[in-house]
């Protein structure tokens, strides 16, 4: 099975409601994060190459990435995989789909 599978917003909700903390990163811009966030660590997409150390700290663990609709987080996922990361998961539909579910 692919180690870098995508997840649905329903699966993310289950993870967030669970007992175990997860490594969730938000790759939107700061103003978007301030308007609405899920408590993820904010690392805007354009800053990822300069802030790779923040991902290195959790390398080898599952990393979940979300954005507004899933496009930027998909790009972030591909970049991290190109840098040797495994277990990187994009949240399909992003925060828009998450809020639509609630």
N, C-alpha and C positions, 0 to 999 in steps of 0.2 A: 504494500500500500504506500502511496505517496506520503512522505513525511510533511509535505508543505501543502496540505489540503486546505480548502476554504471552509468557512463555517457560516451558518445562517444566523440571523439575529436572534432566533429562538434558542439556538445553542449557546450564543453569547449570554443571553439572559440567564440561562441555567447556570452557566459558569459564574456569573456575577452574584447570583443568589446562593451559590454554594459556600462551603466553609473554607475552601482553599483559595488563598489569594492567587490572582493570575497576573501575568505580565501583559498589560493592555496599553497599547500606544495609540495616540490620536495624532494623525499626520495633517490635520487641518491647520489653518492659520489661527493666530492668537485671538483675533476678534471673533472668529467662529466658535472657538472653544469657550470664550467668555459668555457667549450667548446661550450655549447649551453644551453640557458635557456629561460623560458617564463616569468621571473620576479617573480617566486614563492619564498617563503621563503624556504631556504635549511635546511633540517633536515635529514641527512642520516639515513637510516633504522636502523642501529645498535645503533644510538644515541637516538632514540625515547624514550626508557624507562627513560633515564637520563634527557631528555628535555621535559618531559610530561607537564610541566608548560606552555610551549609555546602553547600547544594545549588547556590546561585548560583555557587560556585567551579568547578562542573563543568557549568554550563549549556551546552547545545549539544553535549555529549557524551552517550553512552548512559548512562543511570542505571538500575540494577537494584535492585529493592526486594523484600525477603522478610520474612516473619514466621513465625509458628508454622504456620498452615494456608493462608495466602493472603488471608484476609479483611481484616486490618489493612493489609497491603501494597497491596491493591486500593484501599482508602480513601486511602492515602497517594498512590498514583498519581493518582487523580482530583483530589486537592487540588493536587498539583504541576502538573497539566495546567491547572487553573483559574488558576494563578499564572503561566501563560505558558510552562511547560516543555514541551519536546518530547523525543522519544526516551526516554520513561519506560516501563520494563518491569517488570511484576509477575511474580514467580516463582510459578506455579501450584502449590498444594499445600504451599508453604512448607518449613520445615526438617523437618517430620514426613515429608513425601513424599521429601525428599532422603535422610533417614536410612533410610527404608524401602527405598530403591533400593540402598543400599550392601550 
